[in-house]
Amino acid sequence: MRFQAAVLRSYEDPFTVEEVALRTEPAVGEILVEIAGCGMCRTDLAVRRSAGNSPLPAVLGHEGSGVVVRTGDGPDATIGVGDHVVLSFDSCGHCRNCRGAAPAYCDSFASLNLFGGRKEDTRQLTDATGGALAPRWFGQSSFAEYALVPARNAVRVDPALPVELLGPLGCGFLTGAGAVLNTFAASPGDTLVVFGAGAVGLAAVMAATAAGALTVAVDRHPRRLALAERFGAIPLHAKTAGRAERIRRLTGGGAQYALDTTASAPLINDALRALRPTGSLGLVARLHTALPLEPGTLDRGRSIRHICEGDAVPGLLVPLLTRLWQAGRFPFDQLIRTYPLTDINEAERDCDAGRVVKPVLLPERTSR
């Protein structure tokens, strides 16, 4: 099967949209999905800075959504041809964490999602000359017209929903909303501060507002602060003098929860200082250097932890987020700008420049 996909051939060069070939049919437990749309996530773009840890050439993309066109069936098949699905991260399904409803902490998460892949993935996707492309990125490689994925990655959704816009619910929006609803279990009367009003941070703001929590959003982009305010947060510019003390005043003595999406050491230290006693800080961005914590920031019962994929079970959280969207309480579509897949490099530039919060790439149908 041949179709169009965006291929990244080197860490410095632009994406090239070219013909690729899928050499295998869905095996038992797999599905072939015709991609309707795929979000562009910072994790996709971080491959350029991975210092060779992510093998190239490869098809990236891990916020795909679309329609199932073939299945590998099997005795436990729960997704069939014609189902509309959102694709999320891969997990083994049988390690202790997977069995304990924590698939984001799967023992095999790194190998399954970050180009290690499953053994059977080798050479299943090639370029037009037969050259091998790296195994499935997050079990998907969905910057393409089609994606062959483990059915475990997929969440069936209502076909009445705009499936081309739903892909970011599988990662970016899932991460921000899950941090609030799962990790923090925020409820009416709680207080939260979000550092970084990008896709993850704004999803956290929307989820916090839906949960009835008072939220402060910190960012340096006025347009993103305006979006945070629209979604119910108190906006605070990142360059405000005395940030931590200002947040403590706005939250009536300190926030119970803080979420950092920036990986900025000064902001992380301010986030800890802005917490009330026993408050919790969650980190979702990957740290690339040592994190110096200033004296006193972890006093009085404050805690800090990393949050992966919003502590989510995608099959539970994605349907909840779509229901909140239908009720007008999680307006994630207001963060999206769509681009044809052929304009992927423009989408990347706009994302890097902060001109768009969440690009979603729409493939054009040329497959055969």
Protein Blocks (a to p, Z undefined) as FASTA:
>chain_A
ZZdddddfbfkbccdddddddfbdcdehiacdddfbdcddfklmmmmmnnopaccdddeh
jdbcdddfbdeeijklcbdehiacddddddehlamklmnopaklgfklmmmmnonopfkl
gokaccfkopacdddehhlopacfbdcddfklpccddfkbcfklmmmmmmmmmmmmmmmm
mmnopaehiacddehjafklmmmmmmmmmnopacddddfbfklmmmmmmnopacddfklg
hklmmmmmmnoopafbdcdfklpaklmmmmmmmpcehiacddfbdcfbdcdddehklggh
iacdddeehipafklmmmmmmmmmmnopacfklmpccddfklmmmmmmmmmnopafbdcd
ddddfbZZ
